[in-house]
């Protein structure tokens, strides 16, 4: 998927656990894990805003776009 979620990067920068972030944002740790691991199909703006508030960051610190195939290994020639 071309949208990459960098919640784990911000968690490391803030020295915060997934459980603490989930509690402060008001979502379950399981739902946060789905988002953090890039398996989410959508994210509500209210959730994104809460993540930004708790992590003191901008949406672009949590989400970025990469062209398709950028995570794939190059094919042998």
Residue pairs with C-beta under 8 A, 6 or more apart in sequence:
1 38
2 65
2 66
2 67
2 68
2 70
3 38
3 63
3 64
3 65
3 66
4 38
4 63
4 64
4 65
4 66
5 35
5 36
5 37
5 38
5 40
5 62
5 63
6 61
6 62
6 63
6 64
7 21
7 32
7 35
7 36
7 51
7 62
8 36
9 61
10 55
10 57
10 61
10 62
11 17
11 18
11 21
11 36
11 55
14 55
14 56
16 55
18 29
18 32
18 33
18 36
19 29
21 32
21 51
21 54
21 55
22 28
22 29
22 31
22 32
24 50
24 54
25 32
25 47
25 50
25 51
25 54
26 50
27 47
34 40
35 43
35 47
48 59
48 62
48 63
51 57
51 62
52 58
52 59
52 61
52 62
55 61
55 62
